[in-house]
Amino acid sequence: MADRKASTHHHKKAARKRWGDLTDAQKARVVILGSVQLSLAAFAWTDLATRPKETVNGSKGMWAAIIAINFVGPVAYFWKGIRR
């Protein structure tokens, strides 16, 4: 049983890649996705900060925290957080 746990732990550790292990294409995808995520969040937080509270569904503080959730948060804010 101990050998099985050690093998599983080693397998999990071997599956994690470090930045240097990624190909140039993989690095580019990570940078692009990160840029998209940060842009979406920045745009959503800017919109939230300048939007009157009467036009936001729920509290601004709640939406500010939700926007921090990768991709899902900013999309949810623009989809459900703004009163139309």
Residue pairs with C-beta under 8 A, 6 or more apart in sequence:
19 27
22 30
36 71
37 70
37 71
40 71
40 74
40 75
41 67
41 68
41 73
41 74
43 74
44 67
44 73
44 74
44 77
44 78
45 64
45 67
47 77
47 78
47 82
48 56
48 60
48 63
48 64
48 67
48 77
48 81
51 82
53 60
54 83
55 82
55 83
56 63
56 81
56 82
56 83
57 80
57 81
57 82
57 83
58 81
63 77
63 81
66 73
66 76
66 77
66 81
67 73
67 74
67 77
69 76
